[in-house]
Each structure stands twice: as structure tokens, then as C-alpha cells.
Amino acid sequence: MKKILFLTATALGIASGAFALNPTNSFYIPKKGNFLFRGDASWQRIQDKTGTDTYTSIDGMYGLTNGVALIAGVYENPYLLNYVNSFAQSMKASRIPEIGIRFAPTLDNGLRVAAEAAYGVGAYGSDTNKHDYIRTKLTAGVDIGHFIFGAFADYTHYYRFAKNVPEYEWVNIHNADFYGGGLIGTYTLNDKTSLDLTWRHTFKEQVDIRYRYRSRVKGNYKDAIKVSATYEFRDGAYVTPYIGYDWMDKAYSRGRLGPRNTTTFGVNVAIEF
């Protein structure tokens, strides 16, 4: 009986350990010496019918060790575009390149932890409203069978918007702070397919606006949920379609300034080599 139990436990351990993380997971690190390239495209619809928009990004990682990777990418920021488009249609948020690092060591007993930090270099932005930013994220999780459960906290500070804005602009963002956190869950169907669910709550948003005189807009992008499915269609090559919904508290979403409820559809393609 003991032998049967031992063999069963060993088999379960092998089965659960054999499933690799997908590249959209916060704990993912490419193998030492490997590159990861990702491309993302999404379409966003604002629910109060004020408009739609598309967003694209490219990024990548390089595995320094089996638990540390360099990050580099070029992004548009939907949060800022939504804020900006709400009160100054002539302004556009830049496509900002960033550099950073992700640390995700291997722990015992199925525990996971990941920390990352990155700096967005606004000097290389794509339009007159260039800005810099600093973002950080900490994630902790645990493996339970074919599931990974985790929680995360993140913070991003955007600043130096006004350094390239013409003097005649009557309104522009000066800086902005976003504080958030949430839960993640991953279920591995087999060695090729996994499902991910992410819920994020914004605890605080503060945007410092130069509107003839300086003022501040505070609000909460209350909650955001994202569901995705990842399929490894060939060794090291992944495709991840996803859908997300962001919603505000009703009192704030009725205001003239600030973001609106939005639905997002997108796809992410990743290759490790």
C-alpha cells in the first residue's frame, strides 16, 4: 500500500512539474542564454460609445540566469490614452521604450515569487507629449496540482510630461501615479495549453494636470478582469488570445474627466529562441 501511495505521489509530482509556464505569466523567465520576443495587438471599445482605439506593443526578455532576465519593449499606455482623450483630444500618449529586469527564482514546496522593475525612456517617445515612467511589480504564488494561484501589487509613476509640450497647449498632464494589485490564476490543461485569469483593482489614481493652473484629478479605475488562453503551437512558439473588461464606479465614470468603462480584445504572440 505504501509503495502504491509513493508511486502515485511521484507520478502526480512529475505530472504537475512537467508543465511549463506560458510567456504571459508573471513568473515566466526564458532559459539562460535564450531570448523571448513578444508582439501584442488589441482593440478597445469605450462603453459609453465615445470611441474605440487600437494598441500595439513589442517586448522581449533575455535570460541572464534561470531566475533573472533583462526586459526591453516599446508600449502604448491605454490608461493614459483614455485619460488624455477624455479632456484633450489633441493630445496623444507616446509609444515609450522601456528597459528593466525580472527576478523569479525557483523556490521549494511549489512556492513562487517574481519581482520586476522597469524604466520608460520618454526621450525616445513618438510625439510631442513624451514622458518618462518608473514601474514596479511584486507577485507571489503557489502551485497546487495543475493550478497556480497568486497575488500581486504594482505601482507606476509617470512624469516629465511637460518637457516637450508647446506653451500654447491649454491643458496637459504633468505627472500621474497608479497604485494597484490583484489576483492571478493559471490552469494547465496539458503540456501545450493553459488558461489564465487576472483580476486587478486600482487602489489609487492621481493625475496632476496643468489646466491653465495646476489641479489634480483623483479617481479609481475600480476593477479590471482579463481572461486568456495560451497554446504552444510549436516548440517555444505561443499564441494567446484574450479578452478584458475594465469598469469604474458609477459616480466617477459620469464625470467629464477620467477614463470610461472599456472592453478589450487582443492577441499576444511569443517566441523563445
C-alpha positions as CSV (number, residue, x, y, z in Angstrom):
1,M,0.0,0.0,0.0
2,K,2.8,2.4,0.9
3,K,4.5,1.6,-2.4
4,I,1.3,2.4,-4.3
5,L,0.9,5.7,-2.5
6,F,4.5,6.6,-3.1
7,L,4.3,5.8,-6.8
8,T,1.0,7.8,-7.1
9,A,2.5,10.8,-5.4
10,T,5.6,10.6,-7.5
11,A,3.5,10.4,-10.7
12,L,1.5,13.5,-9.6
13,G,4.6,15.4,-8.8
14,I,6.1,14.6,-12.2
15,A,2.8,15.5,-14.0
16,S,2.4,18.8,-12.2
17,G,6.1,19.7,-12.6
18,A,6.2,18.9,-16.3
19,F,4.0,21.7,-17.4
20,A,6.0,24.8,-18.4
21,L,4.8,28.3,-17.7
22,N,3.4,30.3,-20.7
23,P,5.2,33.6,-21.6
24,T,2.3,35.8,-20.4
25,N,2.7,34.5,-16.9
26,S,4.3,36.8,-14.3
27,F,6.6,34.0,-13.2
28,Y,7.9,33.3,-16.7
29,I,11.7,33.6,-17.3
30,P,13.3,32.4,-20.5
31,K,16.1,29.8,-20.2
32,K,19.6,31.1,-19.5
33,G,21.0,32.5,-22.7
34,N,17.6,32.4,-24.5
35,F,15.7,35.4,-26.0
36,L,11.9,35.8,-25.8
37,F,10.2,38.0,-28.3
38,R,6.5,39.0,-27.9
39,G,4.1,41.1,-30.0
40,D,0.7,42.2,-28.8
41,A,-2.2,43.9,-30.6
42,S,-5.5,44.8,-29.1
43,W,-8.7,46.7,-29.9
44,Q,-10.5,48.7,-27.1
45,R,-14.1,49.9,-27.1
46,I,-15.2,52.5,-24.6
47,Q,-18.6,51.5,-23.3
48,D,-20.2,55.0,-23.3
49,K,-19.8,55.0,-27.1
50,T,-17.3,57.8,-27.1
51,G,-14.9,55.9,-29.2
52,T,-12.6,52.9,-30.0
53,D,-8.9,52.6,-30.3
54,T,-6.2,50.1,-31.0
55,Y,-3.0,49.4,-29.1
56,T,0.2,47.6,-30.1
57,S,3.4,46.7,-28.3
58,I,6.5,44.7,-28.7
59,D,8.8,43.5,-26.0
60,G,11.3,40.8,-25.1
61,M,13.4,39.2,-22.4
62,Y,16.9,37.8,-22.2
63,G,17.6,35.1,-19.7
64,L,20.7,36.1,-17.7
65,T,20.3,33.1,-15.4
66,N,17.5,30.6,-14.8
67,G,15.8,33.1,-12.5
68,V,16.8,36.5,-13.8
69,A,16.0,38.2,-17.1
70,L,16.5,41.6,-18.8
71,I,13.4,43.3,-20.1
72,A,13.0,45.6,-23.1
73,G,10.0,46.8,-25.0
74,V,8.0,49.6,-26.6
75,Y,4.5,50.2,-25.4
76,E,1.4,52.4,-25.7
77,N,-0.4,53.0,-22.4
78,P,-4.2,52.5,-22.6
79,Y,-4.8,54.1,-19.2
80,L,-3.1,57.3,-20.2
81,L,-4.7,57.4,-23.7
82,N,-8.1,57.0,-22.1
83,Y,-7.4,59.8,-19.6
84,V,-5.9,62.1,-22.2
85,N,-8.7,61.6,-24.8
86,S,-11.3,62.4,-22.1
87,F,-10.3,66.1,-21.8
88,A,-7.8,67.0,-24.6
89,Q,-8.4,65.3,-28.0
90,S,-5.4,66.9,-29.5
91,M,-3.0,65.1,-27.1
92,K,-1.7,61.6,-27.6
93,A,0.3,59.4,-25.3
94,S,3.7,58.3,-26.6
95,R,4.9,54.9,-27.6
96,I,7.6,54.7,-24.9
97,P,10.6,52.2,-25.0
98,E,11.5,50.7,-21.6
99,I,14.3,48.7,-20.1
100,G,14.2,46.7,-16.9
101,I,14.7,43.4,-15.1
102,R,12.6,40.5,-13.8
103,F,13.7,38.3,-10.9
104,A,11.8,35.0,-10.5
105,P,13.8,32.4,-8.5
106,T,12.9,28.8,-8.1
107,L,11.6,28.0,-4.6
108,D,10.8,24.8,-2.8
109,N,7.4,23.4,-2.0
110,G,5.7,24.8,-5.0
111,L,6.1,28.4,-3.9
112,R,6.7,31.2,-6.5
113,V,7.8,34.8,-6.3
114,A,8.6,37.3,-9.0
115,A,9.7,40.9,-8.8
116,E,10.3,43.3,-11.7
117,A,11.2,46.9,-12.2
118,A,11.5,49.0,-15.4
119,Y,12.2,52.5,-16.6
120,G,10.4,54.1,-19.6
121,V,12.7,56.4,-21.5
122,G,10.4,59.2,-22.8
123,A,13.3,61.0,-24.6
124,Y,12.7,58.4,-27.4
125,G,8.9,58.8,-27.5
126,S,7.0,59.1,-30.7
127,D,5.3,62.5,-30.4
128,T,5.4,65.9,-28.6
129,N,3.9,64.6,-25.4
130,K,6.8,62.5,-24.4
131,H,7.1,61.3,-20.8
132,D,9.2,59.1,-18.6
133,Y,7.9,56.4,-16.2
134,I,9.0,54.0,-13.5
135,R,7.0,50.9,-12.9
136,T,7.4,48.1,-10.3
137,K,5.5,44.8,-9.7
138,L,5.8,42.1,-7.0
139,T,4.0,38.8,-7.4
140,A,3.8,35.8,-5.1
141,G,2.1,32.4,-5.8
142,V,1.9,28.7,-5.1
143,D,1.5,25.6,-7.3
144,I,-1.4,23.3,-6.4
145,G,-1.6,20.4,-8.8
146,H,-2.3,21.9,-12.3
147,F,-3.2,25.3,-10.8
148,I,-1.0,28.3,-10.0
149,F,-2.6,30.8,-7.6
150,G,-1.0,34.2,-6.9
151,A,-1.4,37.8,-5.8
152,F,0.4,40.9,-7.0
153,A,0.9,44.6,-6.2
154,D,2.1,47.2,-8.7
155,Y,3.0,50.9,-8.8
156,T,3.7,53.2,-11.8
157,H,4.8,56.8,-11.7
158,Y,4.6,58.9,-14.9
159,Y,6.4,62.2,-15.0
160,R,8.1,64.9,-17.1
161,F,5.2,65.2,-19.5
162,A,5.6,69.0,-19.9
163,K,9.2,69.0,-21.0
164,N,8.2,68.8,-24.7
165,V,4.7,70.3,-24.7
166,P,4.3,73.6,-26.6
167,E,3.5,76.6,-24.5
168,Y,0.2,77.2,-26.3
169,E,-1.3,73.9,-25.1
170,W,-4.1,74.9,-22.7
171,V,-4.2,71.6,-20.9
172,N,-1.6,68.8,-20.4
173,I,-0.7,66.1,-17.9
174,H,2.2,67.0,-15.6
175,N,2.6,63.6,-13.8
176,A,0.5,60.6,-12.7
177,D,0.6,57.8,-10.1
178,F,-1.2,54.5,-10.3
179,Y,-1.4,52.0,-7.4
180,G,-2.9,48.6,-7.9
181,G,-3.0,44.9,-7.0
182,G,-4.9,41.8,-7.6
183,L,-5.1,38.1,-8.1
184,I,-4.0,35.7,-10.8
185,G,-4.8,32.1,-11.6
186,T,-3.4,29.7,-14.2
187,Y,-4.8,26.3,-15.0
188,T,-2.7,23.9,-17.2
189,L,-4.8,21.7,-19.4
190,N,-1.9,19.8,-20.9
191,D,1.7,20.4,-21.9
192,K,0.6,22.7,-24.7
193,T,-2.4,24.6,-23.4
194,S,-3.1,26.8,-20.4
195,L,-5.8,29.2,-19.2
196,D,-5.2,32.4,-17.3
197,L,-7.5,34.7,-15.3
198,T,-6.3,38.0,-13.8
199,W,-8.3,40.4,-11.6
200,R,-6.7,43.8,-10.9
201,H,-8.1,46.6,-8.6
202,T,-6.7,50.1,-8.7
203,F,-6.4,51.4,-5.2
204,K,-5.5,54.9,-6.1
205,E,-5.0,57.0,-9.2
206,Q,-3.8,60.6,-9.1
207,V,-3.2,62.7,-12.3
208,D,-1.6,66.1,-11.9
209,I,-3.0,68.3,-14.7
210,R,-1.8,71.8,-15.8
211,Y,-5.2,73.3,-16.8
212,R,-4.4,77.0,-17.0
213,Y,-3.5,76.5,-13.4
214,R,-2.3,73.2,-11.7
215,S,-5.0,70.9,-10.5
216,R,-5.3,67.2,-9.6
217,V,-7.8,64.6,-10.7
218,K,-8.3,61.6,-8.5
219,G,-10.2,58.6,-9.5
220,N,-10.4,54.8,-9.4
221,Y,-10.3,52.5,-12.4
222,K,-12.1,50.3,-9.9
223,D,-11.6,46.9,-11.4
224,A,-10.2,45.1,-14.4
225,I,-10.6,41.4,-15.4
226,K,-8.7,39.6,-18.1
227,V,-9.2,36.0,-19.4
228,S,-6.7,34.4,-21.8
229,A,-5.8,31.0,-23.3
230,T,-2.3,30.1,-24.4
231,Y,-1.4,27.4,-26.9
232,E,2.1,26.3,-27.8
233,F,1.7,25.6,-31.5
234,R,5.3,24.6,-31.9
235,D,8.3,24.3,-29.5
236,G,8.9,27.7,-28.0
237,A,6.2,29.4,-30.0
238,Y,2.9,30.6,-28.3
239,V,-0.3,32.3,-29.3
240,T,-2.5,33.9,-26.6
241,P,-5.9,35.4,-27.5
242,Y,-7.5,37.4,-24.6
243,I,-10.5,39.5,-23.6
244,G,-10.7,42.0,-20.8
245,Y,-13.1,44.4,-19.2
246,D,-12.4,47.5,-17.1
247,W,-15.1,49.2,-15.1
248,M,-15.4,52.3,-13.0
249,D,-17.6,53.3,-10.0
250,K,-20.7,55.0,-11.5
251,A,-20.2,58.3,-9.8
252,Y,-16.8,58.9,-11.2
253,S,-17.4,57.5,-14.7
254,R,-20.2,60.1,-15.2
255,G,-17.6,62.8,-14.8
256,R,-16.2,64.7,-17.8
257,L,-12.6,63.9,-16.9
258,G,-11.1,60.5,-16.5
259,P,-11.4,57.0,-18.0
260,R,-14.5,55.2,-19.0
261,N,-15.7,51.5,-18.8
262,T,-13.9,49.6,-21.6
263,T,-13.8,46.2,-23.3
264,T,-10.6,45.0,-24.8
265,F,-10.0,42.1,-27.3
266,G,-6.4,41.2,-28.2
267,V,-3.9,38.6,-29.1
268,N,-0.3,38.0,-28.0
269,V,2.3,36.0,-29.9
270,A,5.6,34.9,-28.3
271,I,8.7,33.0,-29.5
272,E,11.6,31.9,-27.3
273,F,14.8,31.0,-29.1
